[in-house]
Structures are given as C-alpha cells and as structure tokens.
C-alpha cells in the first residue's frame, strides 16, 4: 500500500443498491459462460458451422474483457471518478500481465523455442488475460455491496447441477456424439490426445475407473468433469455465504443440496475436498456450529451407506488416499517432468509450452496437471511468484474485510478468501484457470473488494 493517489473509473451511479452499468456485465459473464462450451460444440459439431466462424463467435468473452478494460482506461485517462490509493495487488497483477506480454514478444528469440503463435496466445489467455478484470473490479466497488452476484452464482450452480443429474440418468455417450461433442473436442480443439482409448471420441477423463468398472462422470454443460467442477471453487463459497446471510426458504436448501450432488457426480476428488473445506471455513466464520455438526453427521451417514451399497467404492477411496489410482500416477509423472523443466528453465520457456495450450498445437508440454508448474515453466520463477502473490493477496484482503464486520461486504470477503484458498489447493492437481467463469468472477470480486475496503477506510 502506498500514498500514491490514482484516479479510478467513476461508477456512474449514486446508490449502491442500483449497482452500476459496468458492474452488471459481471452477471453477463456468470450467466453466459457456463453454457459457452455447450453452445460452441452444438454450432460446430451439431450445425456444422466452419471452425473460423465458431472461433469468431467464441471470442465474445475475450472481446468483452477488452472492451471493459478500455472503458476503464478511458475514464482513468479523463480523470473521471473517485480517488483511491494504489494497493500492492494492483502492482502484482499488472506486473504479471506485463511479464506475459514481454514473453509473448521476446520468448522465441530469447530461448530459441519454436512455439506456434497460436499456442503462445492461448497461453497468454489462460495465465493472465482474464485477470485484467481485477482492474474493472477496482472501478466497480458497488458490486460487493449488492447480493445479485451471490444469488446469480447460486442459481447457475443449481442449473448446471440439475443438468448434471439429468445427464447421469438419461444422457449416454452416443447422444453426446450425435450432439457434436466428439467433433468439437477432436476437430475444433484438436484434442486428439485426450480422446484416445474410447470408441466415442470423447475425452477419456469422461470416465473414471472404480474397481473393475468404468463409471461415467458428469460433465454437465461443460462437457467435461473437470471443466464442470472448477467453477464450484467460487460457486460453493458464494452460495454458502448467500444462504447463511439470512433465513432462506426450504427450496433454497434443496437447491444447495442439488448443487453438491452435481459436484459429487463429477468425481473430481481434489475439487470436492477443496469445496468441502471452503464450506466448512465459511460456516465456522459465521459461527454456525450446529449446522456444521448436523451436516457432518448426515454426510457421514450418507458416505457410510454409499460404501456399503456402491460396488468397489471402498477400494476406490483407499486407492485414492494411498495414491494408487491411474490419475495419481499420472499426476506424479507430470509433476516430476514439470519440476525438471522448471529447474531447466528458471526464467521460463515462454507462453504456450505447457498444459492444454501446448497439446492443442502439437507442442511437447513441459508441464501439466499443476498450475504452479505451468506458471514456472512458462513465465519462470518471477511469474510463479507473482501468481502466488495474487492468491495470497486474495486470502489476506478477503479475511481482513470479513473480520471488519458481518455485513454484505464482509460476506464477499469470505467468498474472495475462500475462493483464493480453493484455487491455491486445487491447482496442485489441475490448471483451474482454464475455467473462465472462475477466473472472471474471482478477479472481478477481488478488485471490487479492494476498492470497497479503501472506501470504507475513508468513511
């Protein structure tokens, strides 16, 4: 924190209850992004539109981010708006963005790696692009004074979880192929490596082995289990805070239960653990000890019954805890390779050399299944440090705001802190920033919370 003063974008309203026109665009992201992949798969594989046309349509989210950032910059340059101190998170997030731009321009000549420009652009998008919404959040502090975002995340979570339940009951892999999902993954995304080993041409992660049986995992509107589960790292904190803020109708708690059922059907173990810890921490912060005991007791009974009823589930749990599953072995292999390449390229090897960006363009991935290692091999130790700093800043800013009171903004503090913690935990086994909804909501809310905290200090 410093005494330097900067002019942030003016919100354009006089009341918190009405929100801002700029802040309303966060709701657009929340409602459209969960259905983005489903629609793109249908346009490409179902309707047969050409790849360039579908890619142009799919770029709406990147274009909207650019437009919002330009609006904020123009207002800043015109000096229209409130005055607020610079927060150290501003510097960390901007520095990471500038570092990524420098690597986009100069990594090829510096390191001599022949990485396609497309892979580098995708790497830039996955690691830093959507974090620019943090600065849009800094210009829209009213967002964390309005519960509409919490309610929208709750409703979206219920909807996609309901789709996951229906999918698990009636949707077959063959139906997804007819819908166009296989063509989308193979021809549009170029993800032929991910679809090997099954006759449907769908990602192999669509199934999980429990004992001797292949079990279909719910992918909901995201068409993949991990893609479906990652947004819950912000959905679960938001819905938990919203439900505990005041007495809610029984239907809301039914929806919350449905949300958890959908997440469990994805069989994404690390994400499920992270979300459980998030919900427990929020309930504890709100001192809902009776609720914690009741839910824990019911969950224990349900889990015990599942162990007795579901064949081989006990074996699956034991193999998970002892790292004997196929995915655990794959994680260890990827981590070993990623750490080796991080030491080999301490300054980074440039954007697009890890994870999905590399796979999509036929580049040998230097890291995968670990977001920390992805930052390390692409942007070096400096990039990794700036990424960790942004997550730590999210936890600190959220906790500080939550401790200052139990009002709505204190609730948003819990959401931001819990989301940052969940990301930090889950990215040990996945690249969670591939979830655009998660990144957009987290960084926008973080920026809004920082600005709201500064405004409160002045009052």
C-alpha positions in Angstrom: 0.0 0.0 0.0 1.3 3.5 -0.8 0.3 7.1 -0.5 0.3 7.5 -4.3 -3.1 8.6 -5.5 -4.7 7.4 -8.7 -8.0 8.2 -10.4 -10.2 5.2 -10.8 -13.1 4.9 -13.1 -16.3 6.6 -12.0 -19.1 4.1 -11.2 -21.7 6.3 -12.8 -24.4 5.9 -10.1 -25.3 7.4 -6.8 -26.5 4.4 -4.9 -25.1 1.0 -4.0 -28.5 -0.7 -4.3 -28.8 0.1 -8.0 -25.3 -1.2 -8.8 -23.5 0.1 -11.9 -24.0 -0.4 -15.6 -20.3 -1.5 -15.8 -20.7 -3.9 -12.8 -23.8 -5.5 -14.4 -21.5 -7.1 -17.0 -20.2 -9.5 -14.3 -23.7 -11.0 -14.3 -23.5 -11.4 -18.1 -20.3 -13.5 -17.6 -21.9 -15.5 -14.8 -24.9 -16.5 -16.9 -23.3 -17.0 -20.3 -20.0 -18.7 -19.5 -21.5 -21.9 -18.1 -23.2 -22.6 -21.4 -20.4 -21.4 -23.7 -18.8 -24.7 -24.5 -22.2 -26.5 -24.9 -23.3 -23.9 -27.5 -19.9 -23.9 -29.3 -20.0 -27.7 -29.6 -23.5 -27.6 -31.0 -22.6 -24.9 -33.5 -19.5 -26.7 -34.7 -20.4 -30.4 -34.4 -24.2 -30.2 -34.5 -25.0 -27.5 -37.0 -21.7 -27.9 -38.9 -20.6 -24.3 -38.9 -17.0 -23.8 -40.0 -14.2 -23.6 -37.4 -13.3 -19.9 -38.2 -16.9 -18.8 -37.8 -17.3 -20.7 -34.5 -14.0 -19.3 -33.2 -15.1 -15.8 -34.0 -18.3 -16.4 -32.1 -16.4 -18.0 -29.2 -14.2 -14.9 -28.9 -17.1 -12.9 -27.5 -15.7 -13.3 -23.9 -12.2 -12.1 -24.8 -13.7 -9.2 -26.8 -15.9 -8.2 -23.9 -13.0 -8.2 -21.4 -11.0 -6.0 -23.8 -14.0 -3.6 -24.1 -14.5 -3.3 -20.4 -10.8 -2.7 -19.8 -10.7 0.0 -22.5 -13.7 1.7 -20.9 -12.0 1.8 -17.5 -8.7 3.1 -19.1 -10.5 5.9 -20.9 -12.3 7.0 -17.8 -9.0 6.9 -15.9 -7.2 9.0 -18.5 -10.1 11.5 -18.5 -9.8 11.7 -14.7 -13.4 10.9 -14.2 -14.1 9.1 -10.9 -13.1 8.6 -7.3 -9.6 8.7 -6.0 -8.2 5.7 -4.2 -4.8 4.5 -3.1 -2.7 2.0 -5.0 -2.9 -1.4 -3.5 0.1 -3.8 -3.8 -2.2 -6.3 -5.5 -2.5 -3.7 -8.4 1.2 -3.9 -8.9 1.4 -7.7 -8.6 -1.4 -8.4 -11.1 -0.2 -5.7 -13.6 3.4 -6.9 -13.3 2.3 -10.5 -14.2 0.4 -9.2 -17.2 3.3 -7.1 -18.4 5.7 -10.0 -17.9 3.5 -12.3 -20.0 3.4 -9.6 -22.8 7.2 -9.4 -22.7 7.4 -13.2 -23.1 4.9 -13.2 -25.9 7.1 -10.7 -27.8 10.5 -12.0 -26.9 10.5 -15.5 -25.7 11.1 -17.0 -29.1 14.3 -15.1 -29.8 15.4 -15.3 -26.2 15.0 -19.1 -25.7 15.1 -20.3 -29.2 12.0 -22.5 -28.8 9.8 -22.9 -31.9 6.3 -22.5 -30.4 3.4 -21.6 -32.7 2.0 -18.1 -32.2 -1.5 -19.7 -31.6 -0.1 -21.7 -28.6 1.5 -18.6 -27.2 -1.7 -16.6 -27.5 -3.7 -19.4 -25.8 -1.0 -19.5 -23.0 -1.4 -15.7 -22.5 -5.2 -16.1 -22.3 -5.1 -19.0 -19.8 -2.5 -17.4 -17.5 -3.1 -13.7 -17.4 -5.7 -12.3 -19.8 -8.9 -12.6 -17.7 -7.1 -11.4 -14.6 -7.4 -7.9 -16.2 -11.0 -7.9 -14.9 -9.4 -7.2 -11.5 -9.0 -3.6 -12.7 -12.6 -3.5 -13.9 -13.5 -4.6 -10.4 -11.4 -1.8 -8.9 -13.7 0.6 -10.8 -16.9 -1.1 -9.7 -16.7 -1.4 -5.9 -20.6 -1.4 -5.7 -20.5 -5.0 -6.9 -19.7 -6.2 -3.5 -22.5 -4.1 -2.0 -25.1 -6.0 -4.0 -26.1 -9.6 -3.4 -27.1 -10.2 -7.0 -23.8 -11.7 -7.8 -24.1 -14.2 -5.0 -27.6 -15.1 -6.0 -26.7 -15.5 -9.6 -23.8 -17.9 -8.8 -26.3 -19.9 -6.6 -28.8 -20.1 -9.4 -26.2 -21.0 -12.0 -24.8 -23.7 -9.7 -28.3 -25.2 -9.3 -29.0 -25.2 -13.0 -25.8 -26.8 -14.1 -26.0 -29.4 -11.3 -29.6 -30.2 -12.4 -28.3 -30.7 -15.9 -25.5 -33.0 -14.4 -28.1 -35.1 -12.7 -30.2 -35.4 -15.8 -27.1 -36.3 -17.8 -26.2 -39.0 -15.4 -29.7 -40.5 -15.6 -30.6 -40.3 -19.3 -27.7 -39.0 -21.4 -25.4 -41.6 -23.0 -22.0 -41.1 -24.7 -23.7 -41.9 -28.0 -26.1 -39.0 -27.5 -23.2 -36.6 -26.9 -21.6 -37.8 -30.1 -24.8 -37.0 -32.0 -24.9 -33.6 -30.4 -21.5 -32.9 -31.8 -19.3 -33.1 -28.7 -16.8 -35.6 -30.2 -16.2 -33.4 -33.3 -15.8 -30.4 -31.1 -13.1 -31.9 -29.0 -11.3 -33.7 -31.9 -11.5 -31.2 -34.8 -12.3 -27.9 -33.2 -10.0 -28.1 -30.1 -7.5 -30.5 -31.8 -7.5 -32.6 -28.6 -6.9 -36.0 -30.1 -4.6 -36.9 -27.3 -7.4 -36.5 -24.7 -9.9 -38.7 -26.7 -7.6 -41.8 -27.1 -8.8 -45.1 -25.6 -12.6 -44.9 -26.1 -14.8 -45.7 -29.1 -16.8 -42.5 -28.8 -14.1 -39.9 -29.5 -14.9 -38.2 -26.2 -12.2 -37.2 -23.6 -11.1 -40.2 -21.7 -11.5 -38.3 -18.5 -15.2 -38.6 -19.1 -14.9 -41.9 -17.3 -13.3 -42.9 -14.1 -12.3 -46.5 -13.0 -13.8 -47.6 -9.8 -12.6 -51.1 -9.1 -13.1 -53.1 -12.3 -15.8 -50.8 -13.6 -15.8 -47.7 -15.8 -18.1 -45.1 -14.3 -19.4 -42.2 -16.4 -18.6 -38.8 -14.8 -20.9 -35.8 -15.1 -19.7 -33.0 -17.3 -22.9 -31.0 -17.4 -22.9 -28.1 -19.8 -19.1 -28.0 -19.8 -19.0 -31.5 -21.5 -16.1 -32.4 -19.2 -16.0 -33.3 -15.5 -13.0 -31.1 -14.6 -14.4 -28.2 -16.5 -17.7 -28.6 -14.8 -16.2 -28.9 -11.3 -13.7 -26.0 -11.4 -16.3 -23.2 -11.3 -17.6 -24.6 -8.0 -14.5 -23.1 -6.3 -16.3 -19.8 -6.5 -19.9 -21.1 -6.7 -19.7 -23.0 -3.4 -18.3 -20.1 -1.3 -20.8 -17.7 -2.9 -23.8 -19.9 -2.4 -22.8 -20.8 1.2 -22.4 -17.1 2.1 -25.7 -16.2 0.5 -27.6 -19.0 2.3 -26.1 -18.2 5.7 -26.6 -14.4 5.3 -30.3 -14.7 6.5 -33.0 -17.3 6.8 -33.8 -18.8 3.4 -36.7 -20.8 2.2 -36.5 -24.6 2.2 -36.3 -24.6 -1.6 -33.0 -22.8 -1.4 -31.5 -25.5 0.8 -32.9 -28.1 -1.6 -31.1 -26.3 -4.4 -27.9 -26.2 -2.3 -28.1 -30.0 -1.8 -28.6 -30.4 -5.6 -25.5 -28.3 -6.2 -23.5 -30.7 -4.1 -25.0 -33.8 -5.8 -23.9 -32.4 -9.2 -20.4 -31.8 -7.9 -20.1 -35.3 -6.4 -21.2 -36.8 -9.8 -18.2 -35.1 -11.4 -15.9 -37.4 -9.3 -13.3 -34.6 -9.2 -11.7 -35.5 -5.9 -9.4 -32.6 -5.2 -12.1 -30.1 -6.1 -14.6 -31.8 -3.9 -12.2 -31.7 -0.9 -11.4 -28.0 -1.6 -15.1 -27.1 -1.7 -15.8 -29.0 1.5 -13.0 -27.1 3.2 -14.4 -23.8 1.8 -17.9 -24.5 3.1 -16.7 -25.6 6.5 -14.5 -22.5 6.9 -17.3 -20.1 5.9 -19.8 -21.9 8.3 -17.2 -21.7 11.1 -16.5 -18.0 10.4 -20.3 -17.4 10.7 -20.3 -19.5 13.9 -22.9 -21.9 12.6 -21.6 -24.8 14.7 -25.0 -26.5 15.0 -25.3 -26.6 11.2 -21.7 -27.9 10.9 -22.4 -30.8 13.3 -25.8 -31.7 11.6 -24.4 -31.6 8.1 -21.2 -33.5 9.0 -23.4 -36.2 10.7 -25.7 -36.5 7.7 -22.7 -36.6 5.3 -21.0 -39.3 7.4 -24.1 -41.5 7.4 -24.6 -41.0 3.6 -21.0 -41.8 2.9 -21.1 -44.9 5.0 -24.2 -46.1 3.2 -22.5 -45.4 -0.1 -19.5 -47.5 0.9 -21.9 -50.4 1.6 -24.1 -50.0 -1.5 -21.8 -48.9 -4.3 -19.6 -51.8 -5.5 -15.8 -51.2 -5.2 -16.3 -47.7 -3.8 -14.3 -48.5 -0.6 -11.4 -49.8 -2.8 -11.6 -46.6 -4.9 -11.4 -44.4 -1.7 -8.5 -46.4 -0.4 -6.6 -46.3 -3.6 -7.2 -42.5 -3.8 -5.9 -41.9 -0.3 -2.8 -44.1 -0.9 -2.1 -42.6 -4.4 -2.6 -45.9 -6.3 -5.1 -44.8 -8.9 -4.2 -44.2 -12.5 -4.8 -40.4 -12.2 -2.5 -40.3 -9.1 0.3 -42.0 -11.1 -0.2 -39.6 -13.9 0.0 -36.6 -11.6 3.3 -37.8 -10.2 4.7 -38.3 -13.7 3.6 -34.8 -14.7 4.9 -33.2 -11.6 8.3 -34.8 -12.0 8.5 -33.7 -15.5 7.3 -30.2 -14.6 9.7 -29.7 -11.8 12.6 -30.9 -14.0 11.6 -28.3 -16.7 11.1 -25.6 -14.1 14.7 -26.1 -13.0 15.8 -26.4 -16.6 14.2 -23.0 -17.5 14.4 -20.9 -14.3 13.5 -17.8 -16.4 10.7 -19.7 -18.1 10.5 -21.1 -21.6 7.7 -18.8 -22.9 4.0 -18.9 -23.3 2.2 -22.0 -24.7 4.7 -24.6 -23.7 2.6 -26.3 -21.0 -0.8 -27.8 -20.4 -3.7 -27.5 -22.9 -2.2 -24.7 -25.0 0.8 -27.0 -25.9 -1.3 -30.1 -26.5 -3.7 -28.3 -28.8 -0.8 -27.1 -31.1 1.2 -30.3 -31.1 3.9 -29.0 -28.8 5.6 -31.3 -26.2 4.1 -30.0 -22.9 6.8 -29.1 -20.4 4.3 -29.3 -17.5 0.7 -30.3 -16.9 -1.8 -31.1 -14.1 -0.3 -28.5 -11.9 -0.9 -24.8 -12.3 2.1 -23.7 -10.2 4.4 -25.6 -12.5 2.7 -24.2 -15.6 3.5 -20.7 -14.4 7.0 -21.7 -13.6 7.9 -23.3 -17.0 6.1 -20.6 -19.0 6.9 -17.4 -17.0 9.8 -18.5 -14.8 10.2 -18.1 -11.0 9.2 -14.5 -11.2 5.9 -15.3 -12.9 5.2 -18.1 -10.4 6.0 -15.7 -7.5 3.6 -13.0 -8.9 0.9 -15.6 -9.3 1.3 -16.9 -5.7 1.3 -13.3 -4.5 -2.1 -12.6 -6.2 -3.6 -15.6 -4.5 -2.1 -14.7 -1.1 -3.4 -11.2 -1.6 -6.9 -12.6 -2.3 -6.8 -14.5 1.0 -5.5 -11.6 3.0 -7.8 -9.0 1.5 -10.8 -11.3 2.0 -10.0 -12.2 5.6 -9.4 -8.6 6.5 -12.7 -7.5 5.1 -14.6 -10.4 6.6 -13.2 -9.6 10.1 -14.3 -6.0 9.8 -18.0 -6.9 10.0 -20.7 -9.4 9.2 -22.4 -7.1 6.6 -22.7 -8.0 2.9 -19.2 -6.8 2.1 -17.9 -8.9 4.9 -19.6 -11.9 3.2 -17.9 -11.0 -0.1 -14.7 -11.0 1.9 -15.3 -14.6 2.9 -16.1 -15.5 -0.7 -12.9 -14.0 -2.1 -10.7 -15.5 0.7 -12.3 -19.0 0.3 -12.1 -18.9 -3.5 -8.4 -17.9 -3.4 -7.7 -20.7 -0.9 -9.6 -23.2 -3.0 -7.7 -22.2 -6.2 -4.4 -22.5 -4.3 -5.3 -26.0 -3.2 -6.9 -27.3 -6.3 -4.2 -26.1 -8.7 -1.8 -28.7 -7.2 -3.6 -31.2 -9.4 -5.1 -29.2 -12.2 -4.9 -26.0 -14.2 -8.0 -24.4 -12.8 -7.6 -21.1 -14.6 -8.8 -22.9 -17.7 -12.2 -22.2 -16.2 -13.1 -18.7 -17.5 -16.0 -18.3 -15.1 -13.9 -19.0 -12.1 -11.2 -16.5 -13.2 -13.6 -13.8 -14.2 -15.6 -13.9 -11.0 -12.6 -14.2 -8.7 -10.6 -11.3 -10.1 -13.5 -9.0 -10.6 -14.7 -9.6 -7.0 -11.2 -9.2 -5.7 -10.8 -5.9 -7.3 -14.2 -4.7 -6.1 -13.4 -5.8 -2.6 -10.1 -3.9 -2.5 -11.8 -0.7 -3.7 -14.7 -1.2 -1.2 -12.2 -1.6 1.6 -10.4 1.6 0.7 -13.8 3.4 0.6 -14.7 2.1 4.0 -11.4 3.3 5.4 -12.3 6.9 4.3 -15.7 6.8 5.9 
